């Protein structure tokens, strides 16, 4: 069993958090999670986690990251199917699309 000793906000991605485990003063980085995962699973300092729970948290975070990148792929795919190929045409040296 590992105990969460510290949770900090990431510097660049404010909606993500770094989770540290271990004894205070001797903690080590364990994993990072999205804010939604942090709240959903009630992660807090002092909470004990086993290895399976940590793996489940990491998997849930991966699913969250992948789900958030899907809408942009859908938009490009939808635009391509609808014939909006002007989004995809490359311009040649003359500035005209080819």
ZIFENPE-V444225 format. One record per helix or strand of 2 or more residues. SS is the DSSP state (hx for helix, st for strand). FROM is the first residue (numbers start at 1). TO is the last residue. Records with the same first field share a line. If there is no record, write none. Layout:
SS = FROM-TO, FROM-TO
This chain:
st = 2-9, 16-21, 28-34, 48-49
hx = 35-40, 51-81, 85-87
